[in-house]
Amino acid sequence: MFPWNKKIQAGALQYVLVIAIIIFIILLSFVQLVQVQQRLSVKNSLYKEAILNTTNGFKYVTNSQLGDKSEISVKFSSSPKETTQIAKGSWGVFDLIKVSSKVNKELFQKIALIGNYSKTQKAIYLTDNNTPLVVVGNTKITGTAYLPKRGIKRGNIGGNSYYGNVLVNGATRVSSSSLSLNSRLKNLNNFSASSLDTKEIQLKEGDKIVQSFNKETLIYRDYLPIKLQDISLNGNIIVQSQSKIIVSKESKLLDIILIAPEIIIESGTKATFQAIATKRIEVGRNVQLAYPSYLAVTYKSNKIEENHGVFIDKNCVLKGGVCFLQKESKERNLEPQIKIDTSTKVIGEIFCQGNTEILGTVYGEVSTNNFITKQLGTRYINHLYNAVINSRELPNKFVCVTGDSNKKGIAKWLY
């Protein structure tokens, strides 16, 4: 009998059928894998476009003038599937910018604090009150100095003369008779939690609270003094007292805002926050405040009282800024409204509509109506004694508050 007349066994047919099914499953899986890869590729491409639009949104913000608390829609491509929203608010002395872009169903969002760049990184801006600047001891000024018409000269305090070779290691310019306030400093005078979308909370020792900046602001209020001790607060949170806030070194504070007439930061504290007071901010020894921390007193009275201002004790490091704002007053004032004690370093800016006493180091810019120093029981007007002010040591990417309003930069990414 010929071979082709042989009968094929049923087991062989089953074997062929199983192989065919396996091949079909493999082919079907391959087709599905290709489709999944194509969908993922499209999804990834749309997500990348959303990221790019968000980046372009921040570029748009830093190069444009947006009104206070505005929300706008912009387009950075011809795609009808793209929608990019830019929302502007305020967070203390900084602008709070939220940029979100949606391309088809892919959404990407970033939130940042926006400040100003300074066109001219000046070391000193001393208003012209018809009194020269007098340098004594180991004072060193490095960078451009804006000085009164009567200029700068050497002085002597208690037998200590000026020990430097040059009075200013940099260019000198003539200042005007007043300090100008940009829009951020003007808005600081009016900053209030009531303008924000807030939710009242209660705080107690041991609490650990993290609040994202794409959610509502959490706020804790009290008429009595508040002591922040053994507590962790991170993000979109405001603590406000009608009398006093005390910050203990056992607390952990990041990016929050403190508001009170008086704010005391105890020795050894390490944190990052903004403090806005109407009378006094007192910083103890060995405090470290990371960038972009800011200490501001917005003084509401025409009459300056003693011990009203910002006073930073010895061996501290502050990365950010210190500010004292007051209503115009013709009353003679011989007290410092900002004092930086010995061995303390401020990396950033100091802005004072009053008297500033610097016994430590400032890497950045100091703008003030007057300098003052109290030595051997005597007050010396427009004197710098053992002060170091060096604008060239300030990082180029430092974003400040008092700089030119039309040149902005990102102080910190929040989300």
C-alpha positions in Angstrom: 0.0 0.0 0.0 1.3 3.4 -0.9 2.2 5.8 2.0 -0.3 8.4 1.0 -3.1 6.0 1.7 -2.1 5.7 5.3 -4.5 7.0 7.9 -3.4 10.0 10.0 -3.8 9.4 13.7 -6.1 11.7 15.7 -3.3 12.6 18.1 -1.3 14.1 15.3 -4.3 16.3 14.3 -4.6 17.5 17.9 -0.9 18.3 18.0 -1.2 20.4 14.8 -4.3 22.2 16.1 -2.5 23.1 19.4 0.5 24.4 17.5 -1.8 26.5 15.3 -3.6 27.9 18.4 -0.2 28.8 20.0 1.0 30.5 16.8 -2.3 32.4 16.7 -2.0 33.5 20.3 1.6 34.6 19.7 0.6 36.6 16.6 -2.3 38.2 18.4 -0.1 39.1 21.4 2.4 40.6 19.0 -0.3 42.7 17.3 -1.6 43.8 20.7 2.0 44.6 21.9 2.5 46.8 18.8 -0.8 48.6 19.4 0.1 49.1 23.1 3.5 50.5 22.1 1.9 52.8 19.6 -0.6 54.1 22.2 2.3 54.5 24.8 4.3 56.3 22.2 1.4 58.7 21.4 0.8 59.1 25.2 4.4 59.8 25.8 4.6 62.3 23.0 1.5 64.2 24.3 2.9 64.1 27.8 6.2 65.5 26.6 4.3 68.3 24.7 2.4 69.1 28.0 5.8 69.3 29.8 7.2 71.6 27.1 4.1 73.8 27.2 4.4 74.1 31.0 8.1 75.1 30.7 7.1 77.7 28.0 4.5 78.9 30.4 7.1 79.8 33.0 9.2 81.4 30.4 6.2 83.5 29.4 5.6 84.5 33.1 9.2 85.5 33.7 9.2 87.7 30.6 5.7 89.3 30.8 3.8 91.5 33.2 0.8 89.8 34.7 -1.8 91.6 36.8 -2.2 90.8 40.5 -4.0 87.6 41.0 -4.7 86.9 37.3 -5.5 83.7 35.4 -5.0 83.5 31.7 -5.0 80.9 28.9 -2.2 80.8 26.4 -1.3 78.5 23.5 2.2 77.4 22.6 1.3 75.2 19.6 -1.2 75.0 16.8 -2.7 71.8 18.2 -6.4 72.2 19.0 -5.9 69.6 21.7 -3.7 71.9 23.8 -4.9 74.1 26.7 -2.4 75.8 29.0 -3.5 77.8 32.1 -1.4 80.3 34.0 -2.6 81.3 37.5 -0.9 84.0 39.5 -1.3 84.6 43.2 1.0 85.7 46.1 2.8 83.8 48.8 4.3 86.4 51.2 6.9 88.5 49.4 6.9 86.2 46.3 4.5 85.6 43.4 3.0 82.1 43.4 2.7 80.9 39.9 0.8 77.7 38.7 1.1 76.6 35.2 -0.8 73.5 33.9 -1.0 72.2 30.4 -3.4 69.6 29.0 -2.8 67.9 25.7 -5.6 65.6 24.8 -5.9 63.7 28.1 -2.4 64.2 29.3 -2.0 66.8 32.1 1.2 68.3 33.6 1.4 71.0 36.2 4.2 72.9 38.0 4.1 75.4 40.8 6.9 77.9 41.8 7.7 81.0 43.7 8.7 83.8 41.4 10.9 86.8 42.4 13.0 89.4 40.7 16.5 89.5 39.2 18.5 92.6 39.8 20.0 94.3 36.7 22.8 95.8 38.8 24.0 93.8 41.7 24.9 96.7 44.0 26.6 96.2 47.3 25.2 99.4 49.0 22.4 101.8 48.3 22.6 104.5 51.0 20.1 107.4 50.6 21.5 110.9 50.4 20.7 112.6 53.7 23.6 115.1 53.3 25.8 112.9 55.5 28.8 110.9 54.1 29.3 107.2 54.8 32.1 106.6 57.3 34.0 103.3 57.4 35.8 102.1 60.5 37.8 99.1 61.6 37.9 96.0 59.3 34.9 97.2 57.2 35.1 95.8 53.6 32.8 97.0 50.8 33.0 95.0 47.5 30.8 95.9 44.6 29.0 99.0 43.3 28.2 101.5 46.0 25.5 104.1 45.7 26.4 106.8 48.1 25.4 110.4 49.2 27.0 113.3 47.3 29.3 113.8 50.2 30.8 110.4 49.4 32.7 108.1 51.8 35.6 108.7 54.2 37.6 107.0 56.9 36.6 107.3 60.5 37.7 106.4 64.1 35.7 104.8 66.9 37.4 104.3 70.3 40.9 104.5 68.9 40.0 102.1 66.0 40.6 103.6 62.6 39.9 102.2 59.1 42.4 99.5 58.3 41.6 98.9 54.6 43.6 100.1 51.6 40.6 101.2 49.5 37.3 102.6 50.7 35.2 100.7 48.1 36.4 97.8 46.0 34.2 98.7 43.1 32.5 101.6 41.4 30.7 104.4 43.2 27.5 106.2 42.1 25.4 109.0 43.6 22.2 107.9 45.3 18.9 109.7 45.6 17.2 111.0 48.7 14.8 108.1 49.1 14.4 104.4 48.6 12.0 103.3 45.9 9.5 100.5 46.5 8.8 98.1 43.7 5.4 96.4 43.4 6.4 93.4 45.5 7.3 95.6 48.5 4.1 97.6 48.1 2.1 94.4 48.0 3.8 93.2 51.1 2.3 96.0 53.1 -1.1 94.7 52.1 -0.5 91.0 52.2 -3.3 89.2 54.1 -4.4 85.6 54.5 -8.0 86.8 54.0 -7.2 87.2 50.3 -6.4 83.5 50.0 -8.7 80.4 49.7 -8.2 79.1 53.2 -9.4 76.3 55.5 -9.2 76.7 59.3 -7.3 74.1 61.2 -6.2 73.4 64.8 -2.6 72.6 65.8 -1.2 70.7 68.7 2.2 69.4 69.7 3.3 66.3 67.7 1.3 67.3 64.6 2.9 66.5 61.2 1.1 68.3 58.4 2.0 68.5 54.7 -0.2 70.6 52.4 0.3 70.8 48.7 0.3 74.2 46.9 -2.3 72.9 44.4 -4.8 72.7 47.3 -6.4 75.3 49.5 -4.3 77.1 52.1 -4.5 75.7 55.7 -4.5 78.4 58.4 -4.2 78.3 62.1 -5.3 81.5 63.9 -5.2 82.5 67.6 -5.5 85.8 69.5 -3.1 84.5 72.1 0.6 83.8 71.7 1.4 80.7 69.7 4.5 78.5 70.4 5.5 76.1 67.6 7.2 73.3 69.4 7.6 69.6 68.5 5.5 70.2 65.3 6.2 69.7 61.6 4.5 72.0 59.1 5.3 71.7 55.4 3.9 73.6 52.4 0.8 75.7 51.9 0.2 76.6 55.6 -0.2 80.0 57.4 0.2 80.4 61.2 -1.2 83.7 62.4 -1.4 85.3 65.9 -2.8 88.6 67.0 0.0 88.9 69.6 3.1 86.7 69.2 4.6 83.6 67.5 7.5 81.7 69.1 9.4 79.3 66.9 11.2 76.5 68.9 14.3 74.7 67.6 12.3 71.5 68.0 9.9 72.5 65.2 10.3 71.6 61.5 9.0 74.4 59.3 9.2 74.3 55.5 7.9 77.0 53.1 5.1 78.2 55.4 4.2 81.8 56.4 4.1 83.2 60.0 2.1 86.4 60.6 2.0 88.2 63.9 2.9 91.6 65.5 6.0 89.9 67.1 7.8 86.8 66.0 10.6 85.2 68.0 12.9 82.5 66.5 14.6 80.7 69.3 18.3 79.8 69.2 19.4 76.8 67.2 16.3 76.8 64.9 16.8 75.3 61.4 14.0 76.0 59.0 12.7 77.6 55.8 9.9 80.1 56.0 8.7 83.6 55.6 7.9 85.7 58.7 5.8 88.9 58.4 5.5 91.0 61.5 4.1 94.5 62.3 6.5 95.3 65.1 9.4 93.0 65.8 11.2 89.9 64.6 13.9 88.6 67.0 16.3 85.8 65.9 18.3 84.0 68.5 21.9 82.7 68.2 23.0 79.9 65.8 19.8 80.0 63.7 19.9 78.7 60.1 17.2 79.8 57.7 17.5 78.3 54.3 16.7 79.9 50.9 14.2 81.5 50.2 13.5 82.5 53.8 12.4 86.1 54.3 12.0 88.2 57.5 9.9 91.3 57.0 8.5 94.0 59.4 5.8 96.2 57.9 5.6 98.9 60.6 2.3 100.9 60.5 3.1 103.8 62.8 4.7 107.1 62.0 6.6 107.0 65.3 9.4 104.5 65.6 9.7 102.9 69.0 12.8 101.3 70.4 13.2 97.5 69.7 10.9 97.6 66.7 12.5 96.0 63.7 14.4 92.9 62.7 17.2 91.8 65.1 19.4 88.9 64.3 21.8 87.6 67.0 25.3 86.1 66.6 26.4 83.1 64.5 23.3 82.9 62.3 23.0 82.2 58.6 20.1 83.6 56.6 19.7 82.8 52.9 17.0 85.1 51.5 16.2 88.6 52.7 15.5 91.0 55.6 13.1 93.9 55.2 11.8 96.8 57.3 9.1 99.0 55.8 7.6 102.0 57.6 5.4 105.1 56.9 7.4 108.2 56.2 8.4 109.9 59.4 10.3 113.2 60.0 11.0 112.2 63.6 14.7 111.9 64.4 15.5 108.2 65.0 18.8 107.0 66.5 17.9 103.3 66.9 18.6 100.5 64.5 15.6 98.9 62.8 17.6 96.1 61.3 20.6 94.7 63.2 23.0 92.0 62.0 25.2 90.9 64.8 28.8 89.7 64.8 29.6 86.4 63.0 26.2 86.4 61.4 26.0 86.0 57.6 23.1 87.1 55.4 23.2 85.7 51.8 20.7 87.8 49.9 19.3 91.3 50.4 18.6 93.8 53.2 16.1 96.6 52.6 15.5 99.1 55.4 13.4 102.3 55.4 15.2 103.2 58.6 18.6 102.6 60.2 20.7 99.5 59.6 23.5 98.2 61.9 25.7 95.6 60.4 28.4 94.0 62.5 28.5 90.7 60.5 28.6 89.8 56.8 26.3 90.4 53.9 26.9 88.6 50.7 24.5 90.6 48.5 22.9 94.0 48.7 22.1 96.4 51.4 19.6 99.3 50.8 19.0 101.6 53.7 18.1 105.2 54.7 21.0 105.3 57.2 23.7 103.1 58.7 24.1 103.3 62.4 26.4 101.6 65.0 26.3 101.8 68.8 29.8 101.5 70.2 31.1 102.4 73.7 27.7 103.9 74.7 27.7 106.3 71.7 25.6 106.1 68.5 27.4 106.8 65.2 25.2 107.9 62.3 26.1 106.5 58.8 29.0 104.5 60.2 30.0 101.0 59.3 32.1 99.3 61.9 33.8 95.9 61.1 31.1 95.2 58.5 31.6 93.1 55.4 29.3 93.8 52.4 30.2 91.9 49.2 27.7 91.7 46.3 30.1 89.7 44.2 29.7 86.7 46.5 26.0 86.5 45.8 25.1 83.6 43.5 24.1 84.7 40.0 20.9 82.7 40.1 19.8 84.4 43.3 16.2 85.6 43.0 15.3 88.5 45.2 12.4 90.7 46.1 13.7 94.2 45.7 15.1 93.8 42.2 13.7 95.1 38.9 10.1 94.0 38.6 10.4 93.4 34.8 13.1 90.8 35.2 11.8 87.7 37.0 13.2 84.3 38.0 12.2 81.2 39.8 13.1 81.3 43.5 11.9 77.7 44.3 9.9 74.9 42.8 7.0 73.9 45.1 5.3 71.2 43.1 
